[in-house]
């Protein structure tokens, strides 16, 4: 898959993960399957992941965030997202 297809960096649902070069996805994924990963070591989707490890094009990409489809992580989920696979 080309870099153009791994477009999470330009998505409206992208948010930065504090203290990490990874990102989080704020989209609600109940209505479709999230993108699969080559390795789960650097891909804790949707909380803390690197799109480089993504195998397929994301079907939820959009330029502008839809408030109805936006998830708000709890403070505990945010901590787990920052810690990633270190637990």
Secondary structure, DSSP 4 states (H G I P E B T S, - for coil): --GGG-GGGG-TTEEEPTTSS-EEE-B--TTSPPPPBS-STTEETTTEE-GGGB-S--TT--SS--GGGB----HHHHHHHHHGGG-
